[in-house]
């Protein structure tokens, strides 16, 4: 028993340290990091009010915490969904490289090469809602997807680079597509360009996933369900794509994601 009481605090400290490390590494260099640091500061003040016997401050912090928990769950809902999906994929290894795997590797490679060169880009990955409303008014390509083709489309020397690329399954359906801008004045913050506003706009109208490469900073952003997440690194980029487009059984990247079912869980 003495050994148990000696080792149990150490185990608890290790588990807590691993959890904190995972949370910080997941949100590092994202727009959510400021909120995470704010939450940590709140916890420090809350602990201090208890340790130093500050009853008024302690009671105030208790009142705030009841609201803060709900607020954090709402604000971080997209990030939490991605985090849980990444946890479910940890340790999973596919016996063969599927077409989805190849597509995802090439897509990530092309997007981050564009990012390295500060080449602006906007890519719409069609889900269950059709994007024909935009693709049929654009330059129709219906070409097999490749990283080289995607990069060449967004080259500043081509006439197609200003619009969006629409991808359905493993096919580049159209290029130079004109997308509607978002009317959400809350999310369209200062510094957001036309590409970001268009990506956010389409994500509010459809279940498509929009990828944006900033021409100014080279940062990669993703818009999904009307929420924009910026400054995404390549590992997290792949994790988000996988969380929306499950690796298929057939030669397709048709999504089986249903937000209503997720919210009911």
NORVEN-V227363 format. One record per backbone hydrogen bond with DSSP energy under -0.5 kcal/mol. NH is the residue of the N-H (numbers start at 1). CO is the residue of the C=O. If there is no record, write none. Layout:
<<NH;CO> <NH;CO>>
//
This chain:
<<5;1> <6;2> <7;3> <8;4> <10;6> <11;7> <12;8> <13;9> <14;10> <15;11> <16;12> <17;13> <18;14> <19;15> <20;16> <21;17> <22;18> <23;19> <24;20> <25;21> <26;22> <27;23> <28;24> <30;27> <31;230> <33;30> <36;32> <37;33> <38;34> <39;35> <40;36> <41;37> <42;38> <43;39> <44;40> <45;41> <46;42> <47;43> <48;44> <49;45> <50;46> <51;47> <52;48> <53;50> <54;49> <55;53> <58;54> <59;55> <60;56> <61;57> <62;58> <63;59> <64;60> <65;61> <66;62> <67;63> <67;64> <68;64> <69;65> <70;66> <71;67> <72;68> <73;69> <74;70> <75;71> <76;72> <77;74> <80;76> <81;77> <82;78> <83;79> <84;80> <85;81> <86;82> <87;83> <88;84> <89;85> <90;86> <90;87> <92;89> <98;96> <102;98> <103;99> <104;100> <105;101> <106;102> <107;103> <108;104> <109;105> <110;106> <111;107> <112;108> <113;109> <114;110> <115;111> <116;112> <117;113> <118;115> <119;114> <120;118> <121;213> <123;211> <124;165> <125;123> <125;209> <126;124> <126;167> <127;129> <134;131> <135;131> <136;132> <137;134> <138;135> <139;175> <140;138> <141;173> <142;172> <142;173> <143;172> <145;170> <150;146> <151;147> <152;148> <153;149> <154;150> <155;152> <158;155> <161;158> <163;160> <164;177> <165;122> <166;174> <167;124> <167;165> <168;171> <171;168> <172;143> <173;166> <173;171> <174;166> <175;139> <176;160> <177;164> <179;177> <182;197> <185;183> <188;184> <189;187> <192;189> <197;193> <198;194> <199;195> <200;196> <201;197> <202;198> <203;199> <204;200> <205;201> <205;202> <206;202> <209;125> <210;208> <210;223> <211;123> <212;221> <213;121> <214;212> <214;219> <218;214> <221;212> <222;229> <223;210> <224;227> <227;224> <229;222> <232;220> <237;233> <238;234> <239;235> <240;236> <241;237> <242;238> <243;239> <244;240> <244;241> <245;241> <246;244> <252;250> <257;244> <262;258> <263;259> <264;260> <265;261> <265;262>>
//
